[in-house]
Amino acid sequence: MAKTRPEYHPEPILESAMDYAEHEKTYNGFITGVKWSVYGTAALLVILYFVVNP
């Protein structure tokens, strides 16, 4: 005989489990890292242009 599964009634979530302050801090750190990576890559390309160009 098949066993019947009990009905599942989840409780409503009233507050978000996400820490928005930490999320924004991480996002801002990511954007800063990308910005400095772009600056560094542009500087490297300019330096290599003058070094490789005869």
Biopython code that builds the backbone (N, CA, C, O; Angstrom):
import numpy as np
from Bio.PDB.StructureBuilder import StructureBuilder

atoms = [
    (1, "MET", "N", (0.840, -1.178, 0.000)),
    (1, "MET", "CA", (0.000, 0.000, 0.000)),
    (1, "MET", "C", (0.888, 1.246, 0.000)),
    (1, "MET", "O", (1.883, 1.308, 0.722)),
    (2, "ALA", "N", (0.529, 2.214, -0.796)),
    (2, "ALA", "CA", (1.321, 3.436, -0.909)),
    (2, "ALA", "C", (1.097, 4.321, 0.308)),
    (2, "ALA", "O", (-0.015, 4.464, 0.815)),
    (3, "LYS", "N", (2.198, 4.904, 0.752)),
    (3, "LYS", "CA", (2.081, 5.827, 1.881)),
    (3, "LYS", "C", (1.673, 7.198, 1.353)),
    (3, "LYS", "O", (2.141, 7.623, 0.297)),
    (4, "THR", "N", (0.826, 7.869, 2.064)),
    (4, "THR", "CA", (0.418, 9.206, 1.656)),
    (4, "THR", "C", (1.382, 10.221, 2.239)),
    (4, "THR", "O", (1.847, 10.079, 3.370)),
    (5, "ARG", "N", (1.670, 11.227, 1.468)),
    (5, "ARG", "CA", (2.579, 12.274, 1.915)),
    (5, "ARG", "C", (1.802, 13.346, 2.659)),
    (5, "ARG", "O", (0.711, 13.728, 2.235)),
    (6, "PRO", "N", (2.343, 13.827, 3.748)),
    (6, "PRO", "CA", (1.635, 14.908, 4.457)),
    (6, "PRO", "C", (1.658, 16.189, 3.620)),
    (6, "PRO", "O", (2.595, 16.429, 2.858)),
    (7, "GLU", "N", (0.645, 16.978, 3.769)),
    (7, "GLU", "CA", (0.595, 18.238, 3.030)),
    (7, "GLU", "C", (1.640, 19.197, 3.568)),
    (7, "GLU", "O", (1.913, 19.241, 4.767)),
    (8, "TYR", "N", (2.208, 19.950, 2.669)),
    (8, "TYR", "CA", (3.268, 20.894, 3.040)),
    (8, "TYR", "C", (2.694, 22.298, 2.993)),
    (8, "TYR", "O", (2.254, 22.759, 1.940)),
    (9, "HIS", "N", (2.698, 22.971, 4.120)),
    (9, "HIS", "CA", (2.224, 24.345, 4.206)),
    (9, "HIS", "C", (3.346, 25.200, 4.768)),
    (9, "HIS", "O", (3.485, 25.319, 5.986)),
    (10, "PRO", "N", (4.157, 25.803, 3.886)),
    (10, "PRO", "CA", (5.253, 26.626, 4.402)),
    (10, "PRO", "C", (4.723, 27.893, 5.066)),
    (10, "PRO", "O", (3.689, 28.437, 4.677)),
    (11, "GLU", "N", (5.445, 28.335, 6.055)),
    (11, "GLU", "CA", (5.067, 29.583, 6.717)),
    (11, "GLU", "C", (5.493, 30.748, 5.827)),
    (11, "GLU", "O", (6.552, 30.690, 5.201)),
    (12, "PRO", "N", (4.698, 31.787, 5.763)),
    (12, "PRO", "CA", (5.083, 32.927, 4.917)),
    (12, "PRO", "C", (6.325, 33.620, 5.470)),
    (12, "PRO", "O", (6.509, 33.745, 6.681)),
    (13, "ILE", "N", (7.170, 34.067, 4.543)),
    (13, "ILE", "CA", (8.392, 34.775, 4.939)),
    (13, "ILE", "C", (8.044, 36.256, 5.051)),
    (13, "ILE", "O", (7.649, 36.888, 4.070)),
    (14, "LEU", "N", (8.192, 36.791, 6.232)),
    (14, "LEU", "CA", (7.838, 38.188, 6.449)),
    (14, "LEU", "C", (9.026, 39.111, 6.227)),
    (14, "LEU", "O", (8.847, 40.259, 5.819)),
    (15, "GLU", "N", (10.223, 38.633, 6.486)),
    (15, "GLU", "CA", (11.422, 39.442, 6.282)),
    (15, "GLU", "C", (12.352, 38.714, 5.340)),
    (15, "GLU", "O", (12.382, 37.484, 5.293)),
    (16, "SER", "N", (13.106, 39.491, 4.595)),
    (16, "SER", "CA", (14.071, 38.895, 3.686)),
    (16, "SER", "C", (15.281, 38.412, 4.473)),
    (16, "SER", "O", (15.728, 39.065, 5.416)),
    (17, "ALA", "N", (15.799, 37.265, 4.072)),
    (17, "ALA", "CA", (16.969, 36.709, 4.743)),
    (17, "ALA", "C", (18.255, 37.335, 4.215)),
    (17, "ALA", "O", (19.333, 37.064, 4.743)),
    (18, "MET", "N", (18.159, 38.163, 3.190)),
    (18, "MET", "CA", (19.340, 38.744, 2.573)),
    (18, "MET", "C", (19.797, 39.974, 3.347)),
    (18, "MET", "O", (18.988, 40.809, 3.752)),
    (19, "ASP", "N", (21.097, 40.068, 3.541)),
    (19, "ASP", "CA", (21.692, 41.208, 4.227)),
    (19, "ASP", "C", (22.054, 42.253, 3.173)),
    (19, "ASP", "O", (23.088, 42.151, 2.512)),
    (20, "TYR", "N", (21.195, 43.253, 3.028)),
    (20, "TYR", "CA", (21.376, 44.233, 1.955)),
    (20, "TYR", "C", (22.623, 45.093, 2.148)),
    (20, "TYR", "O", (23.263, 45.463, 1.164)),
    (21, "ALA", "N", (22.978, 45.415, 3.365)),
    (21, "ALA", "CA", (24.183, 46.220, 3.597)),
    (21, "ALA", "C", (25.415, 45.456, 3.131)),
    (21, "ALA", "O", (26.295, 46.033, 2.491)),
    (22, "GLU", "N", (25.489, 44.189, 3.437)),
    (22, "GLU", "CA", (26.629, 43.362, 3.005)),
    (22, "GLU", "C", (26.617, 43.186, 1.488)),
    (22, "GLU", "O", (27.673, 43.165, 0.855)),
    (23, "HIS", "N", (25.435, 43.061, 0.911)),
    (23, "HIS", "CA", (25.310, 42.928, -0.534)),
    (23, "HIS", "C", (25.833, 44.177, -1.241)),
    (23, "HIS", "O", (26.581, 44.073, -2.213)),
    (24, "GLU", "N", (25.444, 45.349, -0.756)),
    (24, "GLU", "CA", (25.906, 46.594, -1.372)),
    (24, "GLU", "C", (27.408, 46.775, -1.193)),
    (24, "GLU", "O", (28.080, 47.278, -2.094)),
    (25, "LYS", "N", (27.944, 46.374, -0.042)),
    (25, "LYS", "CA", (29.382, 46.477, 0.187)),
    (25, "LYS", "C", (30.153, 45.574, -0.787)),
    (25, "LYS", "O", (31.184, 45.974, -1.327)),
    (26, "THR", "N", (29.652, 44.373, -1.001)),
    (26, "THR", "CA", (30.289, 43.451, -1.929)),
    (26, "THR", "C", (30.199, 43.978, -3.351)),
    (26, "THR", "O", (31.175, 43.909, -4.098)),
    (27, "TYR", "N", (29.046, 44.501, -3.736)),
    (27, "TYR", "CA", (28.859, 45.043, -5.082)),
    (27, "TYR", "C", (29.795, 46.225, -5.319)),
    (27, "TYR", "O", (30.434, 46.310, -6.368)),
    (28, "ASN", "N", (29.877, 47.132, -4.357)),
    (28, "ASN", "CA", (30.767, 48.285, -4.506)),
    (28, "ASN", "C", (32.221, 47.847, -4.595)),
    (28, "ASN", "O", (32.992, 48.441, -5.349)),
    (29, "GLY", "N", (32.613, 46.829, -3.848)),
    (29, "GLY", "CA", (33.971, 46.309, -3.949)),
    (29, "GLY", "C", (34.237, 45.707, -5.317)),
    (29, "GLY", "O", (35.321, 45.882, -5.873)),
    (30, "PHE", "N", (33.261, 45.002, -5.861)),
    (30, "PHE", "CA", (33.397, 44.421, -7.193)),
    (30, "PHE", "C", (33.552, 45.514, -8.249)),
    (30, "PHE", "O", (34.417, 45.418, -9.119)),
    (31, "ILE", "N", (32.723, 46.542, -8.175)),
    (31, "ILE", "CA", (32.790, 47.637, -9.145)),
    (31, "ILE", "C", (34.144, 48.348, -9.047)),
    (31, "ILE", "O", (34.734, 48.690, -10.072)),
    (32, "THR", "N", (34.639, 48.572, -7.831)),
    (32, "THR", "CA", (35.942, 49.204, -7.649)),
    (32, "THR", "C", (37.044, 48.336, -8.241)),
    (32, "THR", "O", (37.955, 48.850, -8.890)),
    (33, "GLY", "N", (36.972, 47.037, -8.026)),
    (33, "GLY", "CA", (37.970, 46.129, -8.594)),
    (33, "GLY", "C", (37.957, 46.134, -10.108)),
    (33, "GLY", "O", (39.016, 46.129, -10.735)),
    (34, "VAL", "N", (36.780, 46.145, -10.704)),
    (34, "VAL", "CA", (36.672, 46.191, -12.164)),
    (34, "VAL", "C", (37.225, 47.507, -12.692)),
    (34, "VAL", "O", (37.934, 47.532, -13.698)),
    (35, "LYS", "N", (36.899, 48.597, -12.013)),
    (35, "LYS", "CA", (37.376, 49.912, -12.438)),
    (35, "LYS", "C", (38.901, 49.961, -12.443)),
    (35, "LYS", "O", (39.497, 50.421, -13.417)),
    (36, "TRP", "N", (39.537, 49.497, -11.378)),
    (36, "TRP", "CA", (40.998, 49.521, -11.303)),
    (36, "TRP", "C", (41.630, 48.536, -12.282)),
    (36, "TRP", "O", (42.736, 48.774, -12.766)),
    (37, "SER", "N", (40.952, 47.447, -12.577)),
    (37, "SER", "CA", (41.459, 46.510, -13.582)),
    (37, "SER", "C", (41.460, 47.148, -14.967)),
    (37, "SER", "O", (42.392, 46.950, -15.747)),
    (38, "VAL", "N", (40.425, 47.904, -15.267)),
    (38, "VAL", "CA", (40.363, 48.597, -16.558)),
    (38, "VAL", "C", (41.461, 49.650, -16.637)),
    (38, "VAL", "O", (42.125, 49.768, -17.666)),
    (39, "TYR", "N", (41.666, 50.429, -15.551)),
    (39, "TYR", "CA", (42.736, 51.421, -15.536)),
    (39, "TYR", "C", (44.098, 50.767, -15.728)),
    (39, "TYR", "O", (44.923, 51.260, -16.497)),
    (40, "GLY", "N", (44.335, 49.671, -15.039)),
    (40, "GLY", "CA", (45.611, 48.976, -15.144)),
    (40, "GLY", "C", (45.843, 48.413, -16.529)),
    (40, "GLY", "O", (46.957, 48.484, -17.048)),
    (41, "THR", "N", (44.810, 47.854, -17.134)),
    (41, "THR", "CA", (44.929, 47.316, -18.485)),
    (41, "THR", "C", (45.214, 48.430, -19.489)),
    (41, "THR", "O", (46.042, 48.258, -20.383)),
    (42, "ALA", "N", (44.536, 49.569, -19.349)),
    (42, "ALA", "CA", (44.775, 50.695, -20.259)),
    (42, "ALA", "C", (46.201, 51.213, -20.110)),
    (42, "ALA", "O", (46.856, 51.498, -21.113)),
    (43, "ALA", "N", (46.694, 51.340, -18.887)),
    (43, "ALA", "CA", (48.065, 51.796, -18.665)),
    (43, "ALA", "C", (49.069, 50.805, -19.253)),
    (43, "ALA", "O", (50.060, 51.209, -19.863)),
    (44, "LEU", "N", (48.811, 49.506, -19.069)),
    (44, "LEU", "CA", (49.703, 48.486, -19.622)),
    (44, "LEU", "C", (49.730, 48.553, -21.145)),
    (44, "LEU", "O", (50.791, 48.403, -21.750)),
    (45, "LEU", "N", (48.584, 48.776, -21.767)),
    (45, "LEU", "CA", (48.539, 48.880, -23.223)),
    (45, "LEU", "C", (49.317, 50.095, -23.720)),
    (45, "LEU", "O", (50.005, 50.012, -24.738)),
    (46, "VAL", "N", (49.220, 51.205, -23.024)),
    (46, "VAL", "CA", (49.972, 52.404, -23.423)),
    (46, "VAL", "C", (51.470, 52.155, -23.275)),
    (46, "VAL", "O", (52.248, 52.506, -24.163)),
    (47, "ILE", "N", (51.875, 51.558, -22.171)),
    (47, "ILE", "CA", (53.299, 51.259, -21.956)),
    (47, "ILE", "C", (53.805, 50.293, -23.016)),
    (47, "ILE", "O", (54.879, 50.506, -23.579)),
    (48, "LEU", "N", (53.055, 49.240, -23.298)),
    (48, "LEU", "CA", (53.475, 48.271, -24.312)),
    (48, "LEU", "C", (53.524, 48.897, -25.699)),
    (48, "LEU", "O", (54.360, 48.511, -26.516)),
    (49, "TYR", "N", (52.658, 49.843, -25.977)),
    (49, "TYR", "CA", (52.675, 50.515, -27.284)),
    (49, "TYR", "C", (54.017, 51.217, -27.484)),
    (49, "TYR", "O", (54.614, 51.118, -28.556)),
    (50, "PHE", "N", (54.494, 51.926, -26.459)),
    (50, "PHE", "CA", (55.756, 52.646, -26.578)),
    (50, "PHE", "C", (56.966, 51.716, -26.518)),
    (50, "PHE", "O", (58.009, 52.044, -27.084)),
    (51, "VAL", "N", (56.863, 50.600, -25.869)),
    (51, "VAL", "CA", (57.982, 49.665, -25.775)),
    (51, "VAL", "C", (58.123, 48.845, -27.054)),
    (51, "VAL", "O", (59.240, 48.614, -27.519)),
    (52, "VAL", "N", (57.016, 48.407, -27.622)),
    (52, "VAL", "CA", (57.050, 47.525, -28.792)),
    (52, "VAL", "C", (57.156, 48.323, -30.080)),
    (52, "VAL", "O", (57.780, 47.858, -31.034)),
    (53, "ASN", "N", (56.575, 49.492, -30.137)),
    (53, "ASN", "CA", (56.582, 50.315, -31.349)),
    (53, "ASN", "C", (58.007, 50.788, -31.651)),
    (53, "ASN", "O", (58.622, 51.457, -30.821)),
    (54, "PRO", "N", (58.546, 50.441, -32.857)),
    (54, "PRO", "CA", (59.949, 50.832, -33.160)),
    (54, "PRO", "C", (60.120, 52.297, -33.439)),
    (54, "PRO", "O", (61.235, 52.748, -33.704)),
]
sb = StructureBuilder()
sb.init_structure("model")
sb.init_model(0)
sb.init_chain("A")
sb.init_seg("    ")
for serial, (resi, resn, name, xyz) in enumerate(atoms, 1):
    if name == "N":
        sb.init_residue(resn, " ", resi, " ")
    sb.init_atom(name, np.array(xyz, "f"), 0.0, 1.0, " ", f" {name:<3s}", serial, name[0])
structure = sb.get_structure()
